Amino acid sequence: MIIRDATAADAAQMTDLLNEIIAMGGPTAYQTPFDTDRMLHHCIARSGLVSSQVAELDGAVLGFQYLAWADDPDDPMPEGWAIIASFVASSAAGKGVGQHLFAATKAVAIKAGVKTIDATIRADNVPGLRYYSGLGFVDYDRLVAIPLRDGTVVDRVRKRYDL
């Protein structure tokens, strides 16, 4: 497995991977399928991007992770904070892909001067909560009763990792 910076050439495979998770009804915060243009602008070349990493094996993207400066005016965070999102193909779950991605992301974050990484995870995403806790993220807040597009209400657990 190779961990490397994501490029525009990865957008199609990253889109397929995320759309598979969305289609399975997985507990990702994303509910609307991506197209390659949205993937490129949101996860590979977005404004404020700190890092975008892919895990690749034999030319296939097994997972990806991006880190961006926290700049949402509707959800202000302290200076030096960045937000993280991680996605792993169901066929690669439990094989260490996420740990390898985070090692690369963390190295870039330190060089970029990130002080704290925020992971906001749906409370029903048990594997995601376990993943971030296993990396050393700790709970610091909970957003209660956030409605999904279909009206389902789900809490969000906010975890932080201080660098």
Buried (B, 14 or more C-beta within 10 A) or exposed (E): BEBEEBEEEBBBBBBBBBBBBBEEEBBBBBEEEBEBEBBBEBBBBEEEBBBBBBBBEEEEBBBBBBBBBBEEEEEEBEEEBBBBBBBBBEEBEEBEBBEBBBEBBBEBBEEBEBEBBBBBBBBEBEBBBEBBBEBEBEEEEEBEEBEEEEEEEBEBBBBBBEE
